[in-house]
Amino acid sequence: MPRHSELSLSAQTAYAQLFDATLAAELSRSVGSLRGSFAKKTVKGREYWYFQFTDLGGSLRQFYVGPDSEPVRALVAQARQSRDEPLVPLVRSAIALGCAPLLTRHFRVVRRLAEHGFFRAGGVLVGTHAFLAYGNILGLRWADSARTQDVDLAHAGKRLSLALPSSLQVNTHSAIESLQAGLLPIGGLSGKAGPSYLNPKDPEFRIDFLTTLHRGGDAPFEHAQLRVAMQPLKFMEYLLENVGQAVVFCDEGAVVVNIPHPARYALHKLIVFGERSASMLQKARKDLLQAVALLDYLKSVRAWDVEEAWADLIGRGRGWTTRARQGIAALAKTAPELGVKEWLRFKKQ
């Protein structure tokens, strides 16, 4: 069974046009067309509307809009709609031609984080949403179109902190709160907010913030500038190197995000395959199938990308090659036609 099919030239062109238009729109924002979000505040028992955005210096700013009233709510609704109107026709054309959109509620999370500067500060969209984005970028429709209820986001954490301006402040927690989607941080053992958000009424809808493992161990890392807790994971640094950009969308609009390099994403899935416990067999299976689908395509059109990513991986030590060996063995059983052992020139270290 084919693991992917090629999107039409019209679909590929529609995605390219949407990416260019979305990137241009974000780069040409002026004070009169600030990309931000509306939020309500309660002051002395009364509710008021504010427009908040992240300025070029990374600081969160707010403009007062007015008290909560029917005219102000109508103004807010109109403004929210008009900000995405120039992109909506391009989005709908891309979707109609076969490009894969995000689920609406997932897109709203990603867009709100983008509005608050999360991706400008080095945030990366990972997990299945990145995999879906690769299909649009590469001009493919994945045969396995399984969706996820998680929104997985990552940041290099302490490894990138020195590269960020000291004035940068992205209130990630406030961004999620402003969605008013019932998403609450899961408390950790210390009583502080943890690295995951969950809606108690819809526990399958989850947001996870991930980062690289550091000397502090695997305890959640509180990123002071991003104002959110992140869960350190082994091997994450490999995924967060050499990131690129993609446009993600639903019929409400589009936004540019950072995503991992596709070859690194595929090989990282092989590494974490061996880390999955017996209780996570379904996720391990999904990891493997995504790696197979990407490698099946990349080996025929961009084999050098995988070879470079593989050389980097096996140069990182025995722990890396041991996990990769487990993933390679499973991959060879699932897709023997890939000839992946020979193709990757796999050797014991």
N, C-alpha and C positions, 0 to 999 in steps of 0.2 A: 504494500500500500504506500503510495507517495506520501511523503511527510510534509510536502508543501507544493503549492502550485503558483505559477507566476501571475502577478496582477497585470491587467491590461496596461498598455502604454498610456492610455488616457488616465488610468488610476495613478500610475507613477508620476505623471505630469501634474495631476491635481495635488498630490502630496507635496511635490517640490514647490509648487506655487503657494500652497498653504504655509509651508515652512518659511519661505522667503517673506511672505506677507506678515506672518506673525512675528518673526524676528525684526523686521523693519518697524512694525508697530511698537514693539517694546523699546527699540533703540531711539525712536523719535518722540517719545512721550515728553510733553512739556508740562509746565505747572497747570495749564488749563486742561490737560488730559492725563492727569496723574493716574497711575495704575495703583489702586488701593482698594480698600473695602469700607463699607459702612458698618458701624457698630452702635449699639445703644448703651447708654450708661444711666444708672439710677443715682440721682443726687437728691438727698433729703426727700425720698419717697416719690420723686417725679422722674420720668424717663426722658432722655434727650438723645438726639442723633448726632454722631460725629463721623467725619470721613478721615480715615487713617491710612497713612502710606509710609513707605520707607524711602528717605531721601538718598541722594547719591553718596552721602557720607555714611550711610548705614543706620542713621538714627530714625526712630519711629516718630512720626509727626501726626498731629491731628488738627482738623478744621472743625469748628462748630457749625452744625447744619441748622438745628432748631429743635424745639420741643416735640415729643412724640404726638403727632396729630395726623389726621387724614391727609391734609395737603402735603405735609412733609413726607409721610409714607409713600404717597404717590410720586413725589419728586425722587425719592430714593429708588423706587421700583423702575422709574423711567431711566434714571442714570445708570442703573445696573444693566438694563437691557441695551442701552445705546452704546456702552463701552465695547460690547462684543459684536455689534451689528455689522461693521465692515468685514469681519472674518466669517460670520455665519454662512453666507452663501458659498464661500470656498470650502468650509467644513462640510456642509451638506452635500456638495458635489463630490468631495473625496469619499464620503461615506457611501453615497449612492453608487459609486464606481467600484466599491469593494474594499476600501481602506478600513482598518479596524479601529473603532473608537473605544474610549474608556466608558465604563458605566458612569452614569451621570453623577451619582453621589461620590464616586471616587474622583472624578474630574474636579468636582467642587473643592475637595480637599486639596488637590494638587494646585489648582488655580489660586486658592486662598494663600497657600504657603508661598507661591510665586509672587503674589501681590505684596507680601510682607518681606520679600527679599531672601527667602531661604535658599533658592538656587543660585542667586548672585553671590551668596556667602559660601558657596562650595557644596551645597546640598546635592545629592544624587538620587534619582528615582531608580530603585532596584526591584528585583523580584519579577513576577509575571507581567507587570505593567511594562517593564523594560523589554521583556521578551516580545510582547505584542508590538511595541514600538519598532523593534528590529524588523518585523515583517513589513511594516510600512516603508521603512528606510531602504530595505533591500528589494522592495517590489515583490513581496511574497505574501501569500495567504497560507497560514499554517493549517495543516490538516487537523491537528489537535488544538481546537480553539477553546480549551478549558479555561474558564475564568477563575479569578480569585476574589475572595472577600476581604483580603488584606491589602493595605496600602503600605508598602515597605519603602522606607527612606533611609539614606545613609549619609554620613559625613565623616571626614577623616579625623574629626575631633582634635585632640591635642597635636596630632601630626600636622594639621593645617592652621592651628591657631596663630602661629608666628607669622603666617603669610597674610593674615587678615588685619586690616587697620584697627588700631586700638579703639577707635570711635564707633566701630560697627556694633550695632545692637539689633538683633532680629528677635522679636517677641513671638517665638513659635507657639508657645502655649496660648497666648491671646489670639493668635490667628485661628487656631482650632476652636477656641471658645466662641469666636465671632460667627462661626458657621451655625451656631444654635442647632446642632444636629444631635445633641444628647451624648456627645463623646466626652468621656471622663478619663483622666489618667488613672492607671492602675497603681495603687500604692505599693511601695516596696516594704521590706522588712524594717527599714529605718523610719517608716512613717512618711517619707517624702514621696513625691510623685515619681512614678516609675517611667520607663521608656516606651510604654504602650498605652494607647487610648482605646477605650471600648465603650460601646453603647449598651448599657445593661438590658435595654429592651430589645436589642438586636445584637447579641454577642458574637455573631459571625462577622460583623463589620468591625474591623480592627485596624489601627494604625500603629506601626512599629518603627522606632527610631534606632538605627544601628550605627556602630562605629568600630574602629580598629581596636584590637587588644593592646593594652599598654601595661606599664609596670605596676599599675594599681590593681591588676587582676581583672576578673570578669564582673566586678561590681558595677552597676550603672554609673556612668560618667555624666556629671552635670556640666553641660557646656554653658559657661557664664554668658558668652556673647549671644548665643542662640536661644538661651533661656528655655532649655528643654533637656531632659535626661535621655541618655543614649546607652544602649546595651552593647558593650564590647564583645566582639566575636573573633575567633581565630580565623586567619586567612583573609580577613576583610580588606586588608591593605592592598592585596593583589587586585581586587575588584575595583578599587577606587583610584587606580593609576591609569593615566591615559584615557580619561573620560571624554565623551563627545556630547553633542546636542541632538535633540529630537523635538518635534512638535507633537504634543498629545492633545486630544480633542474629544468633544462630544458635540451634540447638536446645539449646545449653548455657547460654544466658543472654542478657543484654542490657546495654548500657552507653550512657550519653549522651556524645556527642562534639560538637565544634565543626565546622561545615562552612561553606564559602563561600556567599554569597548566590547563588541560582540564576541570576539575570540576569547577574551579574558572571561567574559560572562560564561561561555560554554565550558571552558576548562575549570573555572571556579565551581561550577555545578558538579563536575567530576570529583573535585576535592571534597566538597561538603557531603557528597553521596556517602562516603565512608564514615562520616561523622554522625549520620542519622541513627538514632536508636531504633530498636525493634518496634516501638510504639509510633514511629513516624515513617512507616513504610510507604504510605501514600505520597507523602511529600518527597521521599527519596525517589520514588517512581517518577514523579513529575519532574524532579531535577534531571533525571537521566533522559527522559523523553525530550526535554528542552535542549539538552546538550546534543543529543542525536540529531534533532532537527536543524540546529544551527551548524553543526559540523558537517552534516550531509551537504549543506549548501556551500559553506565556506571552503571546503576542501576542493571544490571544483572551480571556484571563481577567485578566491583570495587565500590560497593555501599558505602564502608567505606570512599572512597575518597570524595564522595559527602557529606556524613554526616559530615565529618570533615570540609569541606569548608562551609557547611551550618551553622554549629555551630559558626564558626568564623564570618560569615555574620550577623547573628541575634544578636551577641554579640556587635555589633557596634552602636546600638542605634535605636531610633524610626524612624528617617529618612530613615535608611537602610531597616528596616522591612516593612515600609509603601510601599516603591517602590517594594520590593520583593513580597509583598502581591498582588500588581497589576499584576506583572509578573506571579505569581502562578495562579491567577484567569484566566488569558488568556491562560496559559499553560493547565489548566484543561479542558477548552473548546476545545482547539485544539487537545489535545491528552488525553482524559479521561481515556484511557486504562492504562496510566502510573500510575494511582493512586498516583499522585505526592503529594497531600496534606497529605495523610497518610504516604507515603514513607519518606517525609522530616520532618514529625512530626511538621508540621507548627502550631505555636501557636502565638496568639497576645501577644505583649509585653506590 
